[in-house]
Amino acid sequence: MRVWTHITGGLIGGAIVVLLLGPLAVGYFTAPCEVTGEPVVLSPHRVRQRQFLIEATTWHRNISDVSDMLRSALNAPQPGSVSAAFRMASEVGKVTTRLDLLTPPEAPAEYSLLAGAMNQARDHYAYATERLLSFYGSSDSQALLEAQAALRLGDAALADVAAGIEALTYPLCREVWRDR
């Protein structure tokens, strides 16, 4: 009976320690901080901002893949036959389909500048795909030049998006405290 009491007491004590230290450990690994080292109070407003930045980061990663796919299509040798042009147009069509699915997340009002840059990047990539499809359909060298220019503009807007996300994202407390 006495052994059972020690086991039960140990389990209860262990559960209390886990209940007390668990939230502290979760907070340590996930809490955002000001650069001064003070934890950020996660009001509903800040939670919405944080959720947007998480979604924006995912969107950025996915649209970066689209940019890479477009760059590959633009750097590929020009098609030498009609069937090769159709194959290339089919690949660009896949990029277009993927791009259509990448709607930027809805931004809080205070992040409208970042949302604008996201829409601008997406629009430039959409124009690049449109002009590239036009090139494959007509061998119009002007369309190819316009596609290349649109890709460069899209990449520049995407770099602005990355810089904006980085600037608006609070560092994790563990990173701030570790650097001290």
matplotlib code that plots the C-alpha trace (Angstrom):
import matplotlib.pyplot as plt

x = [0.0, 2.8, 4.5, 1.2, 1.0, 4.6, 3.8, 0.5, 2.2, 5.0, 2.5, 0.6, 3.8, 5.0, 1.7, 1.8, 5.4, 4.3, 1.3, 3.4, 6.4, 4.6, 3.2, 6.5, 8.3, 5.7, 6.0, 9.8, 9.8, 6.9, 6.5, 7.3, 9.4, 10.2, 13.8, 14.2, 13.5, 10.0, 7.5, 4.8, 1.3, -0.8, -4.0, -6.6, -5.3, -1.7, -2.8, -4.5, -1.4, 0.8, -1.6, -1.4, 2.4, 2.4, 0.1, 2.1, 5.3, 3.6, 2.3, 5.7, 7.3, 4.7, 4.9, 8.7, 8.2, 6.1, 8.9, 11.4, 9.1, 8.7, 12.5, 13.0, 10.5, 12.1, 15.7, 14.8, 15.8, 13.3, 11.1, 12.2, 8.9, 5.1, 4.9, 7.8, 6.0, 2.8, 4.7, 6.3, 2.9, 1.5, 4.2, 3.4, -0.3, 0.5, 2.3, -0.8, -3.0, -0.8, -0.6, -4.4, -4.6, -2.2, -4.4, -2.6, -4.0, -6.4, -4.2, -5.2, -5.6, -2.3, -0.5, -2.1, 1.3, 2.6, -0.7, -0.2, 3.3, 1.9, -0.8, 1.7, 4.1, 1.3, 0.1, 3.5, 3.9, 0.4, 1.4, 4.7, 2.8, 0.3, 3.1, 5.1, 2.0, 1.6, 5.3, 4.8, 1.6, 3.1, 6.9, 6.6, 10.0, 8.4, 6.2, 9.2, 11.0, 7.8, 7.6, 11.2, 10.6, 7.5, 9.4, 12.1, 9.4, 7.6, 10.9, 11.5, 8.1, 8.6, 11.8, 9.9, 7.4, 10.1, 11.7, 8.3, 7.5, 10.9, 10.6, 7.1, 7.7, 8.7, 11.6, 11.1, 11.9, 14.4, 16.3, 16.4, 17.3, 20.0, 21.7, 22.0]
y = [0.0, 2.4, 1.8, 2.7, 5.9, 6.9, 6.1, 8.1, 11.0, 10.9, 10.9, 13.8, 15.7, 15.1, 16.2, 19.4, 20.1, 19.5, 21.7, 24.5, 24.2, 23.2, 26.7, 28.2, 25.9, 26.5, 30.3, 30.1, 28.4, 30.3, 33.7, 36.8, 39.5, 43.2, 43.8, 45.1, 41.6, 42.2, 39.6, 41.0, 40.8, 38.8, 40.8, 39.6, 42.4, 41.1, 37.5, 38.5, 40.3, 37.3, 34.9, 37.1, 37.1, 33.3, 33.0, 35.6, 33.6, 30.5, 32.5, 33.9, 30.5, 29.1, 32.1, 31.9, 28.4, 29.9, 32.5, 29.6, 27.7, 30.9, 31.5, 27.9, 28.3, 31.6, 30.2, 27.1, 26.9, 28.4, 25.8, 24.6, 23.1, 23.6, 20.5, 21.8, 25.2, 23.4, 21.4, 24.6, 26.4, 23.4, 23.9, 27.6, 26.7, 24.6, 27.7, 29.8, 27.3, 27.3, 31.0, 31.3, 29.3, 31.6, 34.4, 36.5, 36.2, 39.0, 41.6, 43.7, 47.4, 48.4, 46.0, 47.3, 48.3, 44.7, 43.4, 45.8, 44.4, 40.9, 41.6, 43.5, 40.5, 38.2, 40.5, 40.7, 36.9, 36.6, 39.1, 37.2, 33.9, 35.7, 37.1, 33.8, 32.0, 34.7, 34.1, 30.3, 30.9, 33.5, 33.5, 37.2, 38.2, 41.4, 39.1, 37.2, 40.5, 41.6, 38.3, 38.7, 42.2, 41.2, 38.4, 40.9, 43.2, 40.3, 39.3, 42.8, 43.0, 39.6, 40.8, 43.8, 41.3, 39.2, 42.4, 43.5, 40.2, 40.1, 43.7, 43.1, 39.7, 39.9, 37.7, 34.8, 35.5, 32.6, 34.2, 37.6, 36.3, 34.0, 36.9, 38.8]
z = [0.0, 0.8, -2.6, -4.3, -2.3, -3.4, -7.0, -6.9, -5.2, -7.8, -10.6, -9.1, -8.5, -12.0, -13.5, -11.4, -12.7, -16.3, -15.9, -14.5, -16.8, -19.9, -20.7, -19.9, -22.3, -25.1, -24.5, -24.6, -28.0, -29.6, -28.0, -30.1, -28.5, -29.1, -30.0, -26.4, -25.1, -23.8, -24.8, -27.2, -25.7, -28.1, -28.3, -30.9, -33.2, -33.0, -33.4, -36.7, -37.8, -36.9, -38.7, -41.8, -41.7, -41.4, -44.4, -46.3, -45.7, -47.1, -50.1, -50.7, -50.7, -53.2, -55.6, -55.5, -57.0, -59.7, -60.4, -60.7, -63.1, -65.2, -65.2, -66.4, -69.2, -70.3, -70.1, -72.1, -75.7, -78.1, -79.6, -83.0, -84.1, -83.6, -81.4, -79.2, -78.9, -77.8, -75.2, -73.9, -73.9, -72.0, -69.3, -69.0, -68.8, -65.7, -64.2, -65.0, -63.3, -60.2, -60.2, -60.4, -57.1, -55.3, -54.1, -51.6, -48.1, -46.9, -45.1, -42.1, -43.0, -41.5, -43.9, -47.1, -48.5, -48.2, -49.6, -52.6, -53.2, -53.1, -55.6, -57.8, -57.9, -58.7, -61.5, -63.0, -63.0, -64.6, -67.3, -67.9, -68.4, -70.8, -72.9, -72.8, -74.1, -76.8, -77.8, -78.1, -80.2, -82.6, -82.2, -81.5, -80.1, -78.6, -76.5, -75.2, -74.2, -72.4, -70.6, -69.5, -68.3, -66.4, -64.7, -63.6, -62.2, -60.5, -58.9, -57.7, -56.2, -54.6, -53.0, -51.5, -50.1, -48.5, -47.0, -45.7, -44.1, -42.5, -41.2, -39.8, -38.1, -34.5, -33.6, -31.2, -27.5, -27.4, -30.3, -28.6, -25.2, -26.7, -28.5, -25.2]

ax = plt.figure().add_subplot(projection="3d")
ax.plot(x, y, z, "-o")
ax.set_aspect("equal")
plt.show()
